[in-house]
Amino acid sequence: MSFVEWMARLAAVAVGVAALELLVMRRALSDTGVFAWPVLRRDMRARWLADRVFAYPSTLAILALQLAAAIALPLLDHPAPGWIAFATCLAMSVRFRGAYNGGSDSMLLVVTLSIALARTSPALERVALGYCAAHLVLSYVLAGVAKLGDPAWRDGRALAILVELPQYRVPRAIAALVRPLSAIGSWAILVFELVFPLAFASPIACTILLAMGVAFHVANAITFGLNRFLWAWIAAYPALLYWVQR
């Protein structure tokens, strides 16, 4: 199985989860919901066109198409599912006036665009995978640099603070486990993110760092409910493996 096929299989889960989550909370997207289009459209240009695309229930059609693209991604070795997945993910970001789910939506755009380009032409495959690999490495490094500038991460209080934030609703048992390990965990995350470029040193180094990355995202999904981040990021891992092995 090629690296692009592996990306397509993993991206299919990420794209599907993103669509299903919004379909489940579709009442919030209605004209009486918290993400009502009549409110979001106020700063939008070309409103006559945007109203036809993003008004409820047209948004549900976009999400249904996104879900269909997710199903087709691993089944069809054709550029169309990739382009549809990219277009629908981009459309939802436009509707929300930015990434709805933070960095995971941004990474999902990178991954789906890379798959679409790689499947469009063999000549574009190396460029597309290089583009995805570069974004993956930079995503970790820049996150590490940003954390390094925060005193809470440097003195090890960050994780203990995060598990207490009400929006994450971290289970009490997990929060009790994280608090005494906050200093070790905070610095472990910092070091992992900052040294991630060492993945280019060798296939073995890359494999070790990617395994650490999977563990990191699984832990985030369990602790903070960041399930989209898990699938969006690991969908980019085959692109890095492709370049490291070459």
C-alpha positions as CSV (number, residue, x, y, z in Angstrom):
1,M,0.0,0.0,0.0
2,S,1.4,3.4,-1.0
3,F,1.9,6.3,1.4
4,V,-0.9,8.3,-0.2
5,E,-3.3,5.3,0.3
6,W,-2.4,5.2,4.0
7,M,-3.0,9.0,4.2
8,A,-6.4,8.5,2.5
9,R,-7.5,5.8,4.9
10,L,-6.5,7.8,8.0
11,A,-7.9,11.1,6.5
12,A,-11.2,9.3,5.8
13,V,-11.7,8.8,9.5
14,A,-10.8,12.4,10.3
15,V,-13.1,13.9,7.6
16,G,-15.9,11.5,8.6
17,V,-15.6,12.4,12.3
18,A,-15.6,16.1,11.5
19,A,-18.8,15.7,9.4
20,L,-20.6,13.5,11.8
21,E,-19.9,15.7,14.8
22,L,-21.5,18.7,13.1
23,L,-24.4,16.6,11.8
24,V,-25.1,15.4,15.3
25,M,-25.2,19.0,16.6
26,R,-27.2,20.2,13.5
27,R,-29.7,22.1,15.7
28,A,-26.8,24.5,16.7
29,L,-26.4,25.2,12.9
30,S,-30.1,26.1,12.4
31,D,-31.4,29.7,12.3
32,T,-32.2,29.5,16.0
33,G,-29.0,27.8,17.1
34,V,-25.8,29.2,18.5
35,F,-24.1,29.0,15.1
36,A,-27.0,30.5,13.2
37,W,-26.1,31.7,9.7
38,P,-28.1,35.0,10.1
39,V,-25.6,35.9,12.8
40,L,-22.4,34.6,11.1
41,R,-23.2,36.2,7.8
42,R,-23.0,39.8,9.1
43,D,-19.3,40.2,8.2
44,M,-19.5,38.1,5.0
45,R,-19.0,39.6,1.6
46,A,-21.0,38.5,-1.4
47,R,-23.9,37.6,0.9
48,W,-26.2,36.8,-2.0
49,L,-23.9,33.8,-2.9
50,A,-23.0,32.9,0.7
51,D,-26.7,32.8,1.7
52,R,-27.3,30.1,-0.9
53,V,-24.4,28.0,0.1
54,F,-24.3,28.4,3.9
55,A,-27.9,29.0,5.0
56,Y,-29.7,26.2,6.8
57,P,-30.4,23.5,5.7
58,S,-27.9,24.0,2.8
59,T,-25.1,23.5,5.3
60,L,-26.4,20.0,6.0
61,A,-25.9,19.2,2.3
62,I,-22.3,20.3,2.5
63,L,-21.8,18.0,5.5
64,A,-23.5,15.1,3.8
65,L,-21.2,15.6,0.8
66,Q,-18.2,15.7,3.2
67,L,-19.3,12.4,4.7
68,A,-19.7,10.8,1.3
69,A,-16.1,12.0,0.4
70,A,-14.8,10.4,3.6
71,I,-16.4,7.1,2.6
72,A,-15.0,7.3,-0.9
73,L,-11.4,8.4,0.0
74,P,-10.1,4.9,0.9
75,L,-12.3,3.1,-1.7
76,L,-11.6,5.1,-4.9
77,D,-8.0,5.8,-6.1
78,H,-9.2,8.9,-7.8
79,P,-8.6,12.7,-7.1
80,A,-12.3,13.5,-6.9
81,P,-12.9,12.4,-3.3
82,G,-9.8,14.3,-2.1
83,W,-10.9,17.5,-3.8
84,I,-14.4,17.1,-2.5
85,A,-13.2,16.5,1.0
86,F,-10.9,19.5,0.8
87,A,-13.6,21.8,-0.7
88,T,-16.2,20.8,1.9
89,C,-13.8,21.2,4.8
90,L,-12.8,24.6,3.5
91,A,-16.5,25.6,3.0
92,M,-17.3,24.8,6.7
93,S,-14.2,26.8,7.8
94,V,-15.5,29.7,5.7
95,R,-19.0,29.3,7.3
96,F,-17.5,29.4,10.8
97,R,-15.3,32.4,9.8
98,G,-12.2,30.3,10.6
99,A,-11.4,26.9,12.0
100,Y,-14.3,25.6,14.1
101,N,-12.2,23.0,15.8
102,G,-8.9,24.9,15.9
103,G,-5.7,23.4,14.5
104,S,-7.3,20.1,13.6
105,D,-9.4,21.7,10.9
106,S,-6.3,23.5,9.5
107,M,-4.3,20.2,9.5
108,L,-7.2,18.5,7.8
109,L,-7.2,21.0,5.0
110,V,-3.4,20.4,4.5
111,V,-3.9,16.6,4.5
112,T,-6.9,16.5,2.1
113,L,-5.2,19.0,-0.3
114,S,-2.1,16.9,-0.3
115,I,-4.1,13.7,-1.1
116,A,-6.0,15.5,-3.9
117,L,-2.8,16.9,-5.5
118,A,-1.0,13.5,-5.2
119,R,-3.8,11.7,-6.9
120,T,-4.3,14.3,-9.5
121,S,-0.9,13.7,-11.1
122,P,2.1,11.5,-10.3
123,A,4.3,14.5,-11.0
124,L,2.7,16.3,-8.0
125,E,3.0,13.4,-5.5
126,R,6.4,14.3,-4.2
127,V,5.5,18.0,-3.9
128,A,2.2,17.2,-2.2
129,L,3.8,14.9,0.3
130,G,6.6,17.3,1.0
131,Y,4.1,20.1,1.6
132,C,2.2,17.9,4.1
133,A,5.4,16.8,5.8
134,A,6.6,20.3,6.2
135,H,3.4,21.4,7.8
136,L,3.5,18.5,10.1
137,V,7.0,19.2,11.4
138,L,6.3,22.9,11.7
139,S,3.1,22.3,13.6
140,Y,5.0,20.6,16.4
141,V,8.0,22.9,16.4
142,L,6.0,26.2,16.4
143,A,3.7,24.8,19.2
144,G,6.8,23.9,21.2
145,V,8.3,27.4,20.7
146,A,5.0,29.0,21.8
147,K,4.9,26.9,24.9
148,L,8.5,27.7,25.8
149,G,7.5,31.3,26.0
150,D,4.8,30.6,28.6
151,P,6.1,30.5,32.2
152,A,3.4,27.9,33.1
153,W,5.0,25.4,30.7
154,R,8.5,26.2,31.8
155,D,7.8,25.7,35.5
156,G,5.6,22.6,34.9
157,R,2.2,24.0,36.0
158,A,0.6,23.9,32.5
159,L,-1.0,20.5,32.5
160,A,-2.3,20.9,36.1
161,I,-3.9,24.1,35.0
162,L,-5.4,22.6,31.8
163,V,-7.1,19.7,33.5
164,E,-8.9,22.2,35.7
165,L,-10.4,24.2,32.9
166,P,-14.2,23.7,32.8
167,Q,-14.5,23.6,29.0
168,Y,-12.5,20.3,28.8
169,R,-14.5,18.5,31.5
170,V,-11.6,16.2,32.3
171,P,-12.7,13.2,34.4
172,R,-11.8,13.5,38.0
173,A,-9.8,10.3,38.0
174,I,-7.7,11.5,35.1
175,A,-7.2,15.0,36.6
176,A,-6.0,13.4,39.9
177,L,-3.5,11.3,37.9
178,V,-2.2,14.3,35.9
179,R,-1.7,16.8,38.7
180,P,1.3,15.2,40.4
181,L,2.9,14.4,37.0
182,S,2.3,17.9,35.6
183,A,6.0,19.0,35.7
184,I,7.2,15.8,34.0
185,G,4.4,15.8,31.5
186,S,4.7,19.5,30.6
187,W,8.5,19.2,29.9
188,A,8.0,15.9,28.1
189,I,5.6,17.6,25.7
190,L,7.9,20.6,25.3
191,V,10.9,18.4,24.5
192,F,8.9,16.2,22.1
193,E,7.6,19.1,20.1
194,L,11.0,21.0,20.0
195,V,13.1,18.0,18.9
196,F,10.6,16.7,16.3
197,P,12.7,17.8,13.3
198,L,15.1,15.0,14.4
199,A,12.7,12.7,12.6
200,F,14.6,13.6,9.5
201,A,17.8,12.0,11.0
202,S,16.8,8.4,10.1
203,P,13.8,6.1,9.6
204,I,14.4,4.8,13.1
205,A,14.3,8.2,14.7
206,C,11.2,9.1,12.7
207,T,9.4,5.9,13.8
208,I,10.2,6.6,17.4
209,L,9.0,10.2,17.2
210,L,5.8,9.3,15.3
211,A,5.1,6.6,18.0
212,M,5.5,9.3,20.6
213,G,3.2,11.5,18.6
214,V,0.5,8.8,18.5
215,A,0.7,8.4,22.2
216,F,0.6,12.2,22.7
217,H,-2.6,12.6,20.6
218,V,-4.3,9.5,22.1
219,A,-3.6,10.9,25.6
220,N,-5.0,14.3,24.5
221,A,-8.1,12.6,23.1
222,I,-8.7,10.7,26.3
223,T,-7.9,13.5,28.7
224,F,-9.3,16.6,26.9
225,G,-11.6,15.1,24.3
226,L,-9.4,16.3,21.4
227,N,-10.4,13.3,19.2
228,R,-10.2,15.3,15.9
229,F,-6.6,16.2,16.5
230,L,-5.7,12.5,16.8
231,W,-7.0,11.6,13.3
232,A,-6.0,14.8,11.6
233,W,-2.4,14.6,12.7
234,I,-1.7,10.9,12.2
235,A,-3.2,11.2,8.7
236,A,-0.2,13.4,7.9
237,Y,2.4,10.9,9.3
238,P,2.7,8.8,6.1
239,A,3.9,12.0,4.3
240,L,6.8,12.4,6.7
241,L,7.7,8.7,6.5
242,Y,7.7,9.0,2.7
243,W,10.3,11.8,2.8
244,V,12.4,10.3,5.6
245,Q,12.7,6.9,3.7
246,R,14.1,8.8,0.7
